[in-house]
Amino acid sequence: MTRTFLPIATLLALLSITGCTSYVSRGIDNDGKAAELVWPGADQQQTWQTEGSFPNRENLRAIGPGATKDQLYALIGRPHFDEGMAAVREWDYVFHFRSGGGATSCRYKVIFDTAYKARSFHWNPAICAELAKG
């Protein structure tokens, strides 16, 4: 029984890992580009930090193509949404920027290539890219 159980268990483990490529956007290619961006809502997925955060703008400006997940984590923290456990190909954040006597809430998305290097970066709404620059 042990001889047949081990190969089956190994196969099931491999299938579960390959089947867990996690992202919410559609059509993410190997180079980290999405055919259609999908922004998770607080009601759609578990959020780690429902209130969002006020990021350090210098740290945001330091982010670019090729950044690793560890580098992103050090610069802007963990993603605010739980996109999955294994093979996660995108991270989503809710950032706030002070402007005009108030605060503007923005969504920030990082999409990774198959080597888990950051390749594309997106703001929603688009004006948030300017707010991030300061």
C-alpha positions in Angstrom: 0.0 0.0 0.0 2.9 2.4 0.7 4.2 1.9 -2.8 1.0 3.1 -4.5 0.2 5.8 -1.9 3.4 7.8 -2.2 3.2 8.3 -6.0 -0.5 9.2 -5.8 0.1 11.6 -2.9 3.0 13.2 -4.8 0.8 13.6 -7.9 -2.0 15.2 -5.9 0.4 17.6 -4.2 1.8 18.7 -7.6 -1.6 19.1 -9.1 -2.8 21.2 -6.1 0.3 23.5 -6.4 0.0 24.0 -10.2 -3.8 24.5 -9.8 -3.3 27.2 -7.3 -1.8 29.9 -9.5 -3.5 32.8 -7.8 -4.6 36.0 -9.4 -7.8 37.9 -9.8 -7.0 39.7 -13.1 -7.7 37.8 -16.4 -5.3 36.6 -19.0 -2.0 37.2 -17.1 0.8 36.1 -19.5 4.3 34.8 -18.6 5.7 38.3 -18.8 3.4 39.7 -16.2 0.9 41.5 -18.4 -2.8 41.2 -17.9 -5.4 41.1 -20.7 -8.0 42.5 -18.2 -7.3 44.1 -14.9 -9.7 43.0 -12.1 -9.7 45.0 -8.8 -10.7 42.9 -5.8 -13.4 44.4 -3.6 -13.4 44.1 0.2 -16.5 42.0 -0.2 -15.0 39.6 -2.8 -11.8 38.5 -1.0 -10.3 38.5 2.4 -8.4 41.6 3.1 -5.5 41.8 5.4 -5.7 45.5 6.0 -9.2 46.7 5.3 -8.4 50.3 6.1 -5.5 50.6 3.7 -2.3 52.6 4.4 -0.5 55.9 3.7 2.6 54.7 1.8 6.0 56.4 1.8 6.2 58.1 -1.6 9.9 57.6 -1.9 9.5 53.9 -1.4 6.8 53.8 -4.1 9.2 55.7 -6.5 11.9 53.0 -5.8 9.7 50.2 -7.2 10.3 49.1 -10.7 10.3 46.2 -13.1 12.3 43.2 -11.7 11.5 43.9 -8.0 11.1 40.8 -6.0 8.3 40.1 -3.6 10.7 40.5 -0.6 11.8 44.0 -2.0 8.2 45.0 -2.4 7.4 43.8 1.1 10.2 45.9 2.5 9.2 49.0 0.6 5.4 49.0 0.8 4.5 46.1 3.1 2.5 43.0 2.5 -0.4 43.2 0.0 -3.7 44.2 1.5 -5.7 41.4 -0.1 -5.4 37.7 0.2 -4.9 36.5 -3.4 -3.9 33.0 -2.3 -1.2 30.9 -0.8 0.9 29.5 -3.6 2.0 30.8 -7.0 0.5 34.3 -6.4 1.0 36.4 -9.5 -0.5 39.7 -8.4 -0.6 41.8 -5.3 -3.2 44.5 -4.5 -3.1 47.4 -2.2 -5.3 50.2 -1.0 -3.3 53.4 -0.5 -4.3 56.8 0.7 -2.7 60.1 -0.2 -3.3 63.5 1.5 -4.3 66.1 -1.0 -6.3 69.3 -1.0 -7.1 69.2 2.7 -8.4 65.6 2.5 -7.3 62.1 1.5 -7.7 60.3 -1.8 -8.0 56.5 -1.7 -6.3 54.6 -4.5 -5.8 51.0 -5.6 -2.4 49.8 -6.6 -1.7 46.5 -8.3 1.6 44.7 -9.0 1.6 41.8 -11.5 4.5 39.4 -11.5 6.0 37.3 -14.3 6.4 33.5 -14.0 9.7 34.0 -12.1 7.8 36.2 -9.6 9.5 39.4 -10.5 7.3 42.5 -10.6 6.6 43.5 -14.2 3.6 45.7 -14.5 2.2 48.3 -12.1 -1.3 49.8 -12.2 -3.3 52.5 -10.4 -7.0 52.9 -10.1 -8.1 55.6 -10.7 -5.2 56.6 -13.0 -4.8 60.0 -11.4 -3.3 58.2 -8.4 -0.1 57.7 -10.3 0.4 61.5 -10.1 -0.5 61.6 -6.4 2.0 58.8 -5.7 4.8 61.0 -7.2 4.0 63.8 -4.8 
